[in-house]
Amino acid sequence: MSAIRVMAPCMAMGEAAGRAAKMAVKEGIQPADINVKALQKELLEKGAHLRIQKETLATN
C-alpha cells in the first residue's frame, strides 16, 4: 500500500519536469535556466497543486 501514497507526488514531479523540458526546448535554453515563476504559473493554470498561491506569483 505504501507505493500508492507516492504515486501522486511522482506524477506531479513528472508533469513539472516535462513542462520544464518543454519550456527549455521551446526557448532554446538549458532546463536549469528556465524561468521558475513562469513554470509555476503554467502548472497552476493547468490545475497542479503547488504550495504557493496564485497571488504570490502575481506579486513577484
C-alpha angles and dihedrals in degrees: 000000000000090000089063091059093058098047097084095051090046091052091048092051090047092052092048092048092049093049091047090051090049091051092048093051093045092050095039094236138119115272089243089061100055121121102260093198090054090050091050091048092051092048091051091048089054092051102262117153111234129172089238123078129232089244090060091057092048093055097046 
